[in-house]
Amino acid sequence: MTGTRTEPAGSGFVRFLKRKWLAIVLVVLAVIVAIQNLVGGDQATVFLLWSELVMPTWALVVIVFLVGGIVGWVFARNRAARRERRR
């Protein structure tokens, strides 16, 4: 026994879940809301500047989710670039 410590085989997955659990829960909730609104067949009205856009509610949920994901990705990328410049 030299004192070296080996990590269990599943530790990478467990570490991933510990770091990303909130994101996973939010994705699951967004999918549930989109599916429930797909089944309901409701319509959403969105006012954009001087126009009015009517679309299925599930499509609005998916669009908002995708826009949020893109914005989060851009912010994370910019933060990583700033960290690299500081080094």
PyMOL commands that set and color helices and strands:
alter all, ss='L'
color gray80, all
select helices_A, chain A and resi 11-40+57-86
alter helices_A, ss='H'
color red, helices_A
select strands_A, chain A and resi 43-48+51-56
alter strands_A, ss='S'
color yellow, strands_A
deselect
rebuild
show_as cartoon
